């Protein structure tokens, strides 16, 4: 077999040269080199594992000029010299046949990363050399103590190379990892969960995870039935991330402008500038957020509501979506920013921090201040019921606890909730300090979040779920 | 029936497999399997009849899974040379070695006959990737225009996803096959916005994703002309409909809505890996635990649910699964009682006595070469009554109730007890007759209560195959496509919520 493999840099240069030779007006080539390794366990034993490597090339060719510009987008894995030629040719041919793109803008002018020539960064199973034996120890201990452990550890490194006919040559490598672990009592009647994001597993101690699960299962030695209804509820940072990530995805400027989102004004236009919370709530994204660093430029493989393939390489900077409780910015591409009359584009950024100015303390501190109510662990199966109010439904999962006079006094049944995360911002009773968090529902895909614990005085538990 | 794509057959399938399997054997693997997969995908989106995006992707790679000293090891790569295939086999063995200390159960697999270099192709007429892009966009623009030009429609979104999947599988037992499947999923929706109140709502086509080709978009298996003509009227009626009064109602549920309730409350609940706890940290477990096999009253006696990987045009339909097991059909719930599970070869072996059979029913699936095969859902379908009633007859049996059509929002708990669903259209039933649309409706129930309240299922003429392209499961997350057939059915006394009240308005 004589398939010739190309380096990422060669793929970009050859792709751009081939597109020019085929008569394309412009071209963007995105190469993503990924490596990942994972361990999965259940019932105190390993269930699956894997070491994967991927190489993914997207060619975006443009043909024509100004408002008449059309695009062709073709993605392939496992690119060779021959298949790249075919891929570029198909992208240019597709652009020629396409109707003009609504979002056409000049391609982003280029800067060159200092490390452009570097090889892709990578991870391997050796990342678990210390973690795996310690995990093994906890699995054995759980068996001997008649508890059950279930979990997943994942580590990946993505290296992006983005080049364009406008001179762009940017390279960025980013690690991402997480652990999520569930503990159950021997009779499976009680359940607890902990999760955390990590960049390198150096800060993850399986023994500490096991100790926290054991503490939580200990809370369940007393079980209490609580009826549905509106309850004073402490949401720890993980549960707040479960809800805030969904809110984050509703921040699309075009949807709001067109009157079909919770951020649309009933009389037309958007709710920009409106007060969502009387508390000094901040929702901010910034590629440089410490510990949550993410790609500092736009990577768009297709155009959508607030994404545009023409924006590839656009620099991302700190953005306040909500500032001092007011809706400050909605997500836009350069095209949709013009459409809705925004001064500059505000593309999505792959992280966020939600905070309340002046809030200090932890989940335990909020519990200590609560006379009677509930403490949640995390939320699950969250889905939109009514986009008009952003009403979400979902369930509590793996640990709901009764709080009496500032102390956890037992475990409670699970609930189905119906709540709007936008409404919740106006009903914050108390908040703690913002910390790195890991959403149970979305963390596997969106793990770069920081959130505070919140006390909601009247969280809407719609019915009881028998799940345990 | 179409042939396996020539360009896939031209890849050095057997040479790569032989190299990888030989290396795994030389390193001491007691079982090894090789997959070469090429998945072509296309996504076309129109926003208000303007092309928003169109992209074309191909994922090609190979994977090796081994059993080494009783432990699984899996690795995947994208370079298609013999040398690279050997390296992937070595990585899989290395993975098994690293994982060995945390594996407490030696892996054994259920036996399966050997299939020697066989071929299977799904049932479709026109490969979507053979139709020029411009022709596809023109058709979708026409469909979009028909809606956008109608009174009361402010916005129209159109999205079509197409997949062409080629797989070559070989294992150390001597089985090898080449399989090709095609599927397509249209998503067409009209949106109305009330300029005075700001209220907005949508009405989507009920056309399900199916295992068919482009012919589906031009009228084979779906009447587009009729449905597109009706959507604006349905949407206008919904915008003007009264809000429901929360309470308890009798329901007649159309297959276009009931399929999703089957998927969530039966499909996932009868996955043996969930019942055994393998998904406890992610997708969740199941209330239908193995001690309840043969005695759990899942629902009323009219309830008969099957699993299959054989239904024509089914999204989960295969010739062979990702462990080399041939597609089958079997019972999951019979006469209202839990009688079966969906399994793979490992679970079939470990639970041979419980299941009463030594064979896997063929539910192993990996969504790409980069992912490990896990137990994934078969087509799980509620069977109609042989001489059962029509939908109109079911409606005629209801004094004060609601007829629910089309799926929308869905959610269910980690053990598959408590669920809540909305829909596209809700018709009030008064004295056995439809009495106009209602809005702001969600139905909420516990799985066994709900299926226990099923008084009647419709006849075969009410049976339809619906489904989803994007069912999520496992860590790392994998996406699966699956179909669910069902008739219309009548349920007594189900809790209905008013979603506006739930939002505290």
Interface residues (C-beta under 8 A of the other chain):
Chain A: X1 X3 X5 X36 X38 X39 X40 X41 X42 X43 X44 X45 X46 X47 X48 X49 X50 X51 X52 X53 X54 X55 X73 X74 X75 X76 X77 X78 X90 X94 X97 X98 X99 X101 X102 X125 X128 X132 X133 X135 X136 X139 X143 X148 X150 X151 X152 X154 X180 X181 X182 X184 X188 X191 X193 X258 X259 X260 X264 X265 X266 X267 X268 X301 X302 X303 X304 X309 X380 X381 X382 X383 X384 X385 X386 X387 X388 X389 X391 X393 X394 X395 X397 X398 X414 X416 X418 X420 X423 X444 X445 X460 X462 X463 X464 X465 X466 X467 X468
Chain B: X12 X15 X43 X45 X47 X50 X51 X52 X53 X54 X55 X56 X57 X58 X59 X60 X61 X71 X72 X73 X74 X75 X76 X77 X78 X79 X80 X81 X82 X91 X92 X94 X95 X96 X98 X99 X101 X102 X103 X104 X105 X132 X133 X134 X137 X154 X155 X191 X193 X195 X197 X198 X199 X200 X276 X277 X278 X279 X280 X281 X282 X284 X287 X370 X371 X372 X374 X409 X410 X411 X412 X413 X414 X415 X416 X417 X418 X420 X422 X440 X442 X444 X446 X475 X476 X477 X495 X497 X499 X500 X502 X503 X504 X505
